[in-house]
Amino acid sequence: MFIISGGRGCGKTKALLEKAYDEGGIIVCRDPDALRVRAHRCGITGLDIISYEDLITSEKPVYIHDVNKFLTDRFGNVKGYTQCN
């Protein structure tokens, strides 16, 4: 697992889009239509972008855009989490 972090406008979303595209993965996000527009602006087309609600299981690698928002939307008031590499 990897984490892309930085301030607003530094290219986090573009980096995530490129990584998912290069590895044939899918992106899970709150607003797939808005993210498709951003991907298109970056010259990335044909990428699978699905909503949180559409995610059940996948054999493709999964990339979550804004994991904090995902956790909050799905599980309520998440105060923190850990990760293992």
C-alpha positions in Angstrom: 0.0 0.0 0.0 1.1 3.6 -0.6 -0.1 7.0 0.5 -0.1 10.1 -1.7 -0.1 13.2 0.5 0.4 16.9 0.1 -1.3 20.3 0.0 -4.2 21.3 -2.3 -3.3 21.5 -6.0 0.1 19.6 -5.7 -1.0 16.7 -8.0 -2.1 14.0 -5.6 -5.2 13.1 -7.6 -3.3 13.1 -10.9 -0.7 10.8 -9.4 -3.4 8.4 -8.1 -5.1 8.4 -11.6 -1.8 7.7 -13.3 -0.9 4.8 -10.9 -4.3 3.2 -11.2 -4.2 3.5 -15.0 -0.7 2.1 -15.3 -1.5 -0.9 -13.1 -5.0 -1.6 -14.7 -6.8 -0.9 -11.4 -10.0 0.8 -10.5 -10.6 3.9 -8.5 -13.2 4.1 -5.8 -14.5 7.6 -5.0 -17.5 9.6 -3.8 -18.3 11.2 -7.2 -17.1 9.1 -10.2 -18.5 11.6 -12.7 -16.4 14.4 -11.3 -13.3 12.3 -11.1 -13.8 11.1 -14.7 -13.8 14.8 -15.8 -10.5 15.3 -13.9 -9.0 12.2 -15.5 -10.0 13.4 -18.9 -8.3 16.8 -18.2 -5.1 14.8 -17.4 -5.4 12.9 -20.7 -6.4 9.6 -18.9 -9.3 7.8 -20.5 -10.7 4.3 -20.1 -10.0 4.1 -16.4 -12.5 2.3 -14.3 -13.9 4.8 -11.7 -16.7 3.6 -9.4 -18.6 4.9 -6.4 -18.2 3.7 -2.8 -21.6 2.1 -3.2 -20.6 0.1 -6.3 -17.6 -1.5 -4.6 -18.3 -5.1 -3.6 -15.4 -7.2 -4.7 -12.8 -6.9 -7.5 -9.9 -8.9 -8.7 -8.3 -5.6 -10.0 -6.2 -3.4 -7.7 -8.4 -0.9 -5.9 -7.3 2.8 -5.4 -9.4 4.9 -3.0 -9.5 8.6 -3.6 -9.8 10.5 -0.3 -9.6 7.5 2.1 -10.6 9.7 5.0 -13.8 10.6 3.3 -14.4 7.0 2.4 -14.1 5.9 6.0 -16.3 8.7 7.3 -19.0 8.1 4.7 -19.0 4.3 5.2 -18.3 4.0 8.9 -19.2 7.2 10.6 -17.0 9.4 12.7 -13.6 7.7 12.2 -11.0 9.3 14.4 -7.9 7.4 13.2 -6.6 4.3 11.6 -3.4 2.2 11.3 -1.8 0.6 8.4 0.8 -2.1 7.8 3.2 -2.1 4.9 
